[in-house]
Amino acid sequence: MSDTFDYVIIGSGTAGAVLAKRLSEDPGSTVAVIEAGPPDLNPFIHIPAGFMYTMTNPAVNWLYQTEPSAGTAGRSIKQPRGKTLGGSSSINGHIHNRGARLDYDLWSQLGNRGWDYASVLPYFKRSERRIGEGDATFRGRDGEFTVTDLDSRHPLCEAFIDGAVGMGIPRNTDYNGARQDGVGYFQRSIHRRRRVSTATAFLRPAMKRRNLRVYTNTHALRLELDGRRARGVHCRRSGKDITIAARREVIVSGGSINSPQLLQLSGIGPGPLLQALGIAVRHELPGVGENLRDHFGVRMTARVKNMRTINERARGLNLGREILAYLAGMDSILNLQPTLVHVFWRSRPQVEVCDLQMTFTPASYQEGVQSKLDEFPGATMAVWQQRPDSSGYVRAVSPDPFAKPAIQPNYLQAAGDREVLLGGLKLARALIHTPELAPYLDREEIPGAQVQTDREWMDFARARGTTTFHPAGSCKMGPASDRLAVVGDTLRVHGIDALRVVDASVMPTMVSANTNAATLMIAEKAADMILARTAPPAVELRDE
């Protein structure tokens, strides 16, 4: 095959892998996928608990960091992003969470036709192979991406759920169904003791086709533009610069950090920024890199008594037993995602739709970072606002395509974000101190009983909060009249022909969820638009 294709996809992550599968289904079309990282051969990618290693491994992770801010008490926050086939779906925490109906209806209200929940629900279902409970109105059974239930029950999780129910929070066994609010176990992208990534579910099966070529270890330097039309992409591979050309379209699927940076390096973005960097302005588009949003999570930990937690199971001879159990197909901590139980609820009684996501797991991490477990028996409760109003930016800092961009989410900048998080932290403390958990609670380790006032809570949040790994919105979808919109509702870049952005960066507002499931949906819908296929009928839904 030559280095000219009908479609060139930049990025093999959650969106890029889906697009590669769908666009190459037409044997008359040729498709190229460009991935900066290596193939997904690292064994820790495929072992569910291996996330603890891939989250800090530069071989498969961009290892970005945010700029310091007032919301983080002057700290820089680590911002991992996948750099391998499957992208962040190959290193994430396996949680499958679509978000609420309200999220997508809001996208439509902002002028994005066809992005309301009833219209995008068929695309959620198309990708999904749901194994477990689920109403056929909402859940898919025949897709490539397998979604399963946790196959073990920890007594500490059971006590936590019982305590939440005792506080009036209902059980919800399918938060991806008719309603999100409630408490229960997370659904996950793990099947038969292995990670389900978009590389394993979509890309690798498609790589058997002769009309699809995947370039790994190939870094996109800039887009090739012919006036106002995208023609391809300049790349560096094995120390040599090459151009991969596109007859029909170039599709940027690098994610919320890499996609805006690539556009900026190509001369598409805010004019003053590009001029300051010495980059020729090919098309001024002020919103490129703006509107960045992320969930800012604060983790509380408890010291546990009268109960064995994951912390003890992961040390010494116990870890050896867990490895043997995993290899034998038995219950093992190696088959677990980083958090097991969800709570979707309200920061205060007058809120009609849940604005908090909380998680619980019978493990605790040193300094609250999911890479090294505490040495004492512990449990973790995390909390974040579902739909943050705070927004920031991703900006190139140099014409050098290998220089990492400046990433500034502006965590907790908006007063409403601080108010919601404060209510969530107080609720989280109450959930830790229920009568049902009391037999197992030794003491609240972090922040500890000394934190009581609103100011003390917020000081704690700023000092200890961190990302929940959900950056989105930096190439915002919206009508051309929206000054910060980068793409329209067909995901075409405003003012440039044959160029689309398809990934989490196009989200105009944050979804009340982890972002992987929504990105799958975006890619499915984009594939239909690129191939000019008629969209499936919207699902008829009863009013909530």
C-alpha positions in Angstrom: 0.0 0.0 0.0 1.2 3.5 -0.7 1.2 6.4 1.8 -1.9 7.8 0.3 -5.3 6.7 1.7 -8.9 7.7 1.5 -9.1 8.4 5.2 -6.2 9.2 7.6 -7.0 8.9 11.3 -4.6 10.5 13.7 -4.7 8.6 17.0 -5.6 5.0 17.7 -7.4 5.6 21.0 -11.0 5.2 22.0 -12.4 7.1 19.0 -9.6 6.3 16.5 -9.9 2.6 16.9 -13.7 2.6 16.4 -13.4 4.8 13.3 -10.7 2.5 11.9 -13.1 -0.5 12.2 -16.1 1.2 10.8 -14.4 3.1 7.9 -12.5 0.0 6.8 -15.7 -2.1 6.5 -16.0 -0.7 3.0 -13.4 -2.8 1.0 -13.3 0.0 -1.6 -11.9 2.5 0.8 -8.4 2.6 2.3 -7.7 3.8 5.8 -4.5 4.7 7.7 -4.2 5.0 11.5 -1.3 7.0 12.9 -0.3 6.2 16.5 2.6 7.9 18.3 3.0 5.0 20.8 4.0 1.4 20.4 1.7 -1.6 19.9 -0.3 -2.7 22.9 2.0 -5.6 23.8 2.8 -4.5 27.4 1.3 -7.3 29.6 0.2 -4.8 32.2 -2.2 -3.3 29.7 -4.2 -6.5 29.6 -4.2 -7.5 33.3 -7.0 -5.4 34.9 -5.0 -4.4 37.9 -2.1 -3.5 35.7 -3.4 0.1 35.6 -1.3 0.8 38.6 1.8 0.4 36.4 0.6 1.8 33.1 -0.5 5.0 34.8 3.1 5.8 35.4 4.9 4.1 32.5 6.3 6.5 29.9 6.5 3.7 27.4 2.6 3.7 27.0 1.7 7.0 28.7 2.2 10.7 27.7 2.6 11.6 31.4 1.3 15.1 31.0 1.0 17.5 33.9 -1.3 20.5 34.5 -0.1 24.0 35.2 -0.3 25.0 38.9 -3.4 26.9 39.9 -5.2 28.4 42.9 -7.6 25.5 42.9 -4.8 23.1 43.5 -3.0 25.2 46.1 -0.2 25.9 43.6 0.4 22.2 42.7 0.9 20.7 39.3 -1.3 17.6 38.8 -0.3 14.5 36.9 -2.5 14.0 33.8 -1.9 10.5 32.3 -3.0 9.9 28.7 -2.6 6.6 26.8 0.2 6.4 24.2 -0.3 3.0 22.6 -2.9 1.2 20.5 -6.2 1.8 22.2 -5.0 5.1 23.7 -6.4 5.8 27.1 -8.8 2.9 26.8 -5.6 0.7 27.3 -4.6 2.4 30.6 -7.8 3.6 32.2 -9.7 2.3 35.2 -12.1 0.1 33.2 -15.3 2.0 34.4 -18.1 2.0 31.8 -20.4 5.0 32.5 -22.4 6.8 29.9 -23.7 9.8 31.9 -27.2 11.1 32.3 -29.9 11.9 29.7 -29.6 15.6 30.6 -26.0 15.8 29.4 -26.8 15.1 25.8 -30.1 16.9 25.7 -28.0 20.0 26.8 -25.6 19.4 23.8 -28.6 19.6 21.5 -30.0 22.7 23.3 -26.6 24.4 22.6 -27.3 24.1 18.8 -25.8 20.6 18.0 -28.5 18.9 16.0 -28.9 15.2 16.5 -26.9 15.0 19.7 -29.9 14.8 22.1 -30.0 11.6 24.2 -32.8 9.9 22.2 -30.7 10.4 19.1 -27.3 9.2 20.4 -28.7 6.2 22.4 -28.6 3.9 19.3 -24.9 4.6 19.0 -24.3 3.8 22.6 -26.1 0.5 22.0 -24.3 -0.2 18.7 -20.9 -0.6 20.3 -22.0 -2.4 23.4 -22.0 -6.1 24.2 -23.6 -6.0 27.6 -23.3 -9.1 29.7 -25.6 -8.8 32.7 -28.7 -7.0 33.6 -30.0 -4.3 31.3 -33.3 -3.1 29.7 -33.2 -3.5 25.9 -34.4 0.0 25.5 -31.1 1.3 26.8 -28.5 -1.6 26.5 -26.8 -3.2 23.5 -26.1 -7.0 23.3 -24.4 -7.4 19.9 -21.6 -4.9 19.8 -17.8 -5.3 20.0 -17.2 -3.6 23.3 -17.9 -6.0 26.2 -19.3 -4.6 29.4 -19.6 -6.9 32.5 -20.5 -6.8 36.1 -18.1 -7.3 39.0 -17.9 -11.0 39.7 -17.0 -10.8 43.4 -18.5 -9.1 46.4 -16.4 -7.7 49.2 -18.0 -7.5 52.6 -16.8 -3.9 53.1 -18.5 -2.9 49.8 -21.7 -4.6 50.9 -21.6 -2.7 54.3 -21.0 0.6 52.4 -24.0 0.0 50.1 -26.2 -1.0 53.0 -25.2 2.2 54.8 -25.9 4.4 51.7 -29.4 2.8 51.4 -29.9 3.4 55.1 -29.3 7.1 54.4 -32.0 7.1 51.7 -29.9 6.6 48.6 -31.7 3.8 46.5 -29.9 0.8 45.1 -29.3 1.1 41.3 -28.0 -2.0 39.5 -28.0 -0.3 36.1 -26.9 3.3 36.2 -26.5 3.1 32.4 -30.2 2.4 32.0 -33.2 4.5 32.7 -31.8 6.5 35.6 -28.3 7.2 36.9 -28.9 8.1 40.6 -28.3 5.6 43.3 -25.7 3.2 44.7 -24.3 -0.1 43.5 -21.4 -1.8 41.8 -19.7 -0.3 38.8 -20.0 -1.9 35.3 -16.6 -2.5 33.7 -14.7 -3.1 30.5 -13.2 -6.4 31.7 -14.0 -9.8 30.3 -12.5 -13.2 31.1 -9.9 -11.6 33.3 -8.6 -9.2 30.6 -9.0 -5.6 29.8 -11.4 -4.7 27.0 -9.8 -1.8 25.2 -10.8 -0.3 21.8 -7.7 -1.8 20.4 -8.7 -5.4 21.4 -12.4 -4.9 20.6 -12.2 -2.9 17.4 -8.8 -2.2 16.0 -7.0 -5.5 16.1 -9.8 -7.4 14.4 -9.9 -4.7 11.7 -6.1 -4.9 11.2 -6.7 -8.2 9.4 -8.2 -6.2 6.5 -6.0 -5.4 3.6 -7.4 -1.9 3.2 -6.3 -0.8 6.8 -2.8 0.2 7.7 -1.7 1.1 11.2 1.5 3.1 11.7 2.8 2.8 15.3 5.7 4.8 16.8 4.7 7.5 14.3 4.4 11.0 15.7 2.1 13.5 13.9 4.0 16.8 13.5 1.5 18.9 11.7 -1.4 18.8 9.2 -0.8 19.2 5.5 -3.1 22.0 4.3 -3.8 23.1 0.7 -5.4 26.5 1.3 -8.5 25.7 3.3 -8.5 21.9 2.7 -6.7 19.2 4.7 -4.6 17.0 2.5 -2.7 14.8 5.0 -0.3 14.8 7.9 3.4 15.2 8.3 4.9 12.6 10.6 8.2 11.4 12.0 8.8 7.7 12.0 12.1 6.0 12.8 13.8 9.3 12.7 12.5 10.2 9.2 9.8 12.7 8.2 7.1 11.3 6.0 3.8 12.6 4.7 0.7 10.4 4.8 -1.9 11.9 2.4 -5.7 11.7 2.4 -7.9 11.7 -0.6 -11.2 12.2 1.3 -10.7 13.2 4.9 -8.2 13.7 7.7 -9.7 12.8 11.1 -8.0 14.1 14.2 -8.6 11.7 17.2 -5.7 12.5 19.4 -7.8 13.2 22.5 -8.4 16.4 24.5 -4.7 17.2 24.9 -3.1 16.1 21.6 -5.9 17.2 19.2 -5.9 20.9 20.0 -2.1 20.9 20.1 -1.8 19.4 16.7 -4.3 21.9 15.2 -2.3 24.8 16.8 1.0 23.4 15.5 -0.7 23.3 12.0 -1.6 27.0 12.2 -5.3 26.4 13.2 -6.2 28.2 16.4 -6.1 31.5 18.3 -4.1 34.0 16.2 -2.3 35.8 19.0 -1.1 32.5 20.5 0.2 31.2 17.2 1.9 34.5 16.3 3.6 34.6 19.7 5.0 31.1 19.0 6.2 32.0 15.5 3.6 29.7 13.9 2.1 31.0 10.7 -1.7 31.4 11.0 -3.4 29.3 8.4 -6.8 29.6 9.8 -7.8 31.6 12.9 -10.1 29.7 15.2 -10.1 31.2 18.7 -11.7 28.1 20.4 -8.9 25.6 19.6 -7.6 24.5 23.0 -10.1 26.5 25.0 -13.1 25.2 27.0 -11.0 22.4 28.6 -12.9 20.7 31.5 -12.0 17.9 33.8 -13.5 16.2 36.9 -11.6 17.3 40.0 -11.8 14.5 42.5 -11.0 14.5 46.2 -10.2 11.2 47.9 -10.8 10.5 51.6 -9.4 7.4 53.2 -10.3 5.4 56.3 -8.2 3.0 58.3 -10.1 -0.3 58.5 -10.3 -2.9 61.3 -11.9 -6.4 61.6 -11.7 -6.8 57.8 -9.1 -7.7 55.2 -8.7 -5.2 52.4 -6.9 -5.1 49.1 -3.9 -3.4 50.8 -2.9 -6.6 52.6 -3.7 -8.9 49.7 -1.3 -7.0 47.5 1.8 -7.5 49.7 4.4 -10.3 50.1 3.3 -13.9 49.9 -0.3 -12.7 49.7 0.4 -11.1 46.4 1.9 -14.4 45.1 -1.3 -16.2 46.1 -3.3 -13.6 44.2 -1.2 -14.0 41.1 -1.6 -17.8 41.2 -5.4 -17.4 41.7 -5.6 -15.0 38.8 -3.7 -17.5 36.5 -6.0 -20.3 37.7 -9.1 -18.2 36.8 -10.1 -17.8 40.5 -11.1 -14.7 42.5 -8.1 -12.4 42.6 -7.4 -8.7 43.1 -5.6 -8.7 39.7 -9.1 -9.0 38.2 -10.3 -5.8 39.8 -10.7 -2.2 38.6 -9.4 0.6 40.8 -12.8 1.4 42.3 -15.8 -0.9 42.8 -18.9 0.9 44.1 -20.6 4.0 42.7 -22.8 6.6 44.3 -24.6 9.1 42.0 -26.4 11.6 44.2 -27.2 15.2 45.1 -25.0 17.8 46.8 -28.1 19.3 48.5 -31.8 18.3 48.7 -33.1 20.9 46.3 -31.1 19.7 43.4 -33.3 17.7 41.0 -30.7 15.8 39.0 -27.7 14.2 40.7 -24.7 16.5 40.5 -22.2 14.3 42.4 -20.3 11.1 41.5 -18.7 9.2 44.4 -16.7 6.0 44.5 -15.8 3.5 47.2 -13.3 0.7 47.2 -11.7 -1.5 49.9 -8.2 -0.2 49.2 -6.3 3.0 49.9 -3.4 4.7 48.1 -0.5 6.6 49.5 -1.1 10.3 49.0 -4.4 9.5 47.3 -2.7 8.6 44.0 -3.7 5.3 42.4 -0.2 3.8 42.0 1.0 2.7 45.4 -1.2 1.2 48.2 -1.0 2.1 51.8 0.6 -0.4 54.2 -2.3 -0.4 56.6 -5.8 -1.9 56.0 -7.7 0.9 54.2 -10.6 2.0 52.2 -11.1 5.0 49.9 -14.1 7.3 49.2 -13.7 9.8 46.3 -16.1 12.6 45.3 -16.3 15.0 42.4 -18.8 17.4 40.8 -20.4 15.8 37.7 -20.7 18.9 35.5 -18.0 21.4 36.4 -18.4 25.0 35.2 -14.7 25.8 35.6 -12.9 25.6 32.3 -9.4 26.2 31.1 -7.2 25.5 28.1 -4.6 23.4 26.2 -1.9 25.6 24.5 1.2 24.8 22.6 4.2 26.3 24.2 6.6 26.0 21.2 6.6 25.2 17.5 8.4 22.0 18.5 5.8 19.2 18.1 7.6 17.1 20.8 7.3 19.9 23.4 4.4 19.1 25.9 1.7 21.7 25.8 0.5 23.8 28.7 -2.6 22.2 30.3 -4.7 24.4 32.7 -8.1 23.0 33.7 -8.6 25.8 36.3 -10.0 23.4 38.8 -12.5 24.9 41.3 -12.3 28.3 39.6 -16.1 28.6 39.5 -17.9 29.3 42.8 -20.6 26.7 41.9 -18.0 24.0 41.6 -16.7 24.7 45.1 -20.3 24.7 46.5 -21.1 21.3 45.0 -17.8 19.8 46.0 -18.3 21.0 49.6 -21.7 19.3 49.8 -20.2 16.2 48.3 -17.3 16.0 50.9 -19.7 16.3 53.8 -21.9 13.6 52.3 -18.9 11.4 51.8 -18.0 11.7 55.4 -21.5 10.8 56.4 -21.3 7.7 54.2 -18.0 6.6 55.8 -19.6 7.0 59.3 -22.8 5.0 58.8 -23.8 2.4 61.4 -23.4 -0.3 58.8 -19.7 0.5 58.4 -19.0 1.2 62.0 -17.8 -2.3 62.9 -15.0 -1.9 60.3 -14.1 1.7 60.8 -10.9 2.2 62.8 -10.7 5.9 62.1 -11.0 8.4 59.3 -7.4 8.7 58.1 -7.6 11.5 55.5 -8.6 14.3 56.1 -9.3 13.3 59.7 -11.6 14.6 62.4 -9.7 17.9 62.6 -11.3 19.1 59.4 -14.8 20.5 60.2 -15.4 24.0 58.9 -16.2 24.9 55.3 -12.9 26.7 54.9 -11.0 23.7 56.3 -12.8 21.4 53.9 -11.9 23.6 50.9 -8.3 24.0 52.0 -8.1 20.2 52.2 -9.7 19.9 48.7 -7.2 22.3 47.2 -4.3 20.6 48.9 -5.2 17.0 48.1 -7.6 16.9 45.1 -6.5 15.6 41.8 -7.8 14.7 38.3 -10.1 11.8 37.8 -8.6 11.5 34.3 -11.5 12.9 32.3 -10.2 15.9 30.2 -12.7 17.0 27.6 -14.0 19.9 25.6 -10.9 21.5 24.2 -12.2 21.4 20.5 -15.7 22.3 21.4 -18.7 21.3 19.2 -21.1 24.1 18.4 -22.6 26.3 15.6 -20.3 28.7 13.8 -21.9 31.6 15.7 -20.3 30.3 18.9 -16.9 32.0 19.0 -15.3 29.2 20.9 -16.7 26.4 18.7 -14.1 24.4 16.8 -16.3 21.9 15.0 -19.9 21.9 14.0 -22.5 19.2 14.7 -21.0 17.0 11.9 -17.6 17.3 13.7 -16.1 19.1 10.7 -13.7 21.8 11.7 -15.2 25.3 11.0 -13.6 26.8 7.9 -11.5 23.9 6.8 -12.6 21.2 4.3 -12.0 17.5 4.7 -11.0 17.8 8.3 -12.8 16.6 11.4 -12.1 16.1 15.1 -13.6 13.0 16.6 -12.8 12.4 20.3 -13.6 13.7 23.8 -12.3 17.1 22.9 -15.5 17.9 20.9 -17.8 17.6 24.0 -19.3 21.1 24.5 -20.0 20.5 28.1 -18.8 17.8 30.5 -20.7 14.6 30.7 -21.7 13.3 34.2 -19.5 10.3 33.7 -16.1 8.8 33.0 -15.5 9.8 29.3 -14.7 6.5 27.6 -18.3 5.4 26.9 -19.3 8.8 25.6 -16.3 8.8 23.3 -17.2 5.4 21.9 -20.6 6.9 21.0 -19.1 10.0 19.4 -17.0 7.8 17.2 -19.9 5.6 16.2 -22.0 8.6 15.2 -19.0 10.2 13.4 -18.5 7.1 11.3 -22.1 7.3 10.0 -21.6 11.0 9.2 -18.3 10.4 7.4 -19.8 7.6 5.4 -23.0 9.6 4.7 -25.1 6.8 6.2 -28.6 7.6 7.5 -28.7 7.9 11.3 -30.7 5.2 13.1 -34.1 6.3 14.4 -34.1 8.1 17.8 -35.3 5.9 20.6 -38.7 6.7 22.0 -38.3 7.5 25.7 -40.7 8.2 28.4 -40.3 11.5 30.3 -38.3 11.1 33.4 
